[in-house]
């Protein structure tokens, strides 16, 4: 009975961990989308303002290249920030509980199988 209870505890811990991970991922996607929209609008206004200012000093083709380079650098920075999500305390604790319960269940099942094999050998040796 203990291995089944340990397996159930491991399953509940994994469900808790995955639920929190999914919640964190969905919140990150929602906040990231909203932030991206705001950044795009702000960048639009900044582009227009800087475009007019730089056109006084440089030809239009060089201004366009400057903007393209700056946009690529900004996109790389935003991608790095978006991928830096780490597991929370609840997820880590649930993972530890799941691993411990699975290890205990495996050890219990292994011990049970060994005990059954020993009993089987004892019974078969007495029957002879």
N, C-alpha and C positions, 0 to 999 in steps of 0.2 A: 504493500500500500504506500510505503514511503516514496518509492521511485515515481509513482503516479502523482503524488502530491508535489514532489520536487519538480517534476515536469510541468505541472500546472503553474507553479510559482514562476518557473522560468518563462513560460508562455505569457503570463500576466506581466512580468517585468519587460519582456520584449514588446508587448502591445503598448505598454506605457511609454517605453523609449521611442517607439516608432510614432506614436501619437504626438509626443512633444516635438520630435524631429519634423514631422509634417507640419505642425502648427508653426514652428519657427521658419520653415521653408516658405510657407504660404504668406506669412507676415513679411518676410524678406522680399518676396516677389511683389507684393502689393506696395510696400514702401519704396522699393526700387523702381517700380513703374511710375508711381507718382513723382518721385524725385527726378526721374528721367524726363518726364513731361515738363516739369518746372525748369530743369536745366536747358531743355531744348528751346523753350520760350525765351529764357534769359539769354541764351546764346544767340538767338535770332536778333534780339535787340542790340547785343554787344557787337555782333557781326556788322550790323548796319552802321553803328556809330564808328567803329574802328575803320570800316571800309571807307567812309567819307573822309576820315582823318588821314589815312594812309595814302589815299588817291592823290592827295596834294603833294606827296613826296616821291611816290614810286609809280611805275606803270601798272596798269590794271592786272596784267598777267602775273607780275611778281606778288601783288597783293593777294591774288587768288591762291598762289602756291603757299604763301604764309598762312593763310586761313586753313588750307587743307592740312598742312603739317601740324598746326595747333589743334585742329579737330581730332586728328589721329592720336596725338599725345593725350588729349583729354579722354578719348574713348578707352585707351589702354588703362589709364588711371581708374576710370569708373569700373572697368571689368575686374581689375585687381581688388578693388574695394568690395565689389559684389561677391567675389568668391572667397572672402575671408570670414566665413561664418563657421564658428566652432560650436561643438556640442555643449549644452548647458549642464548644470549640476545634476538635475533630475535624470537626464539621459545617461550621464556617466554612471550614476548610482544604479539605475535600472540595468545597465549593461553588466555591471559587477554582480548584481544579484542574479541575473540570468545565467551568467557564466558559472557562478558558484553553484547554483541549483542544478545546472546541467552536469557539472563535474560530479556533484554528489549523487545525482541520479545514475550517472554512468558507473560510478564506483559501487553504488548499491546494487545495480543490476549485475555488474561483474561479480560482486561478492555472492549474490543470490545464485547466479549460474554456477559459480565454483562450489557453493554449498550443495546445490542440487546434484552436481556431478559427484561430489564426495559421498552423499547419501546413496546415490545410485550405485556407486562402486561398492559401498559397504553392503548394501542389500544383495547385490549380485554375487559378492564373494561369500556371503552367508548361505545363499541358496545352493551353492555348489557343495 
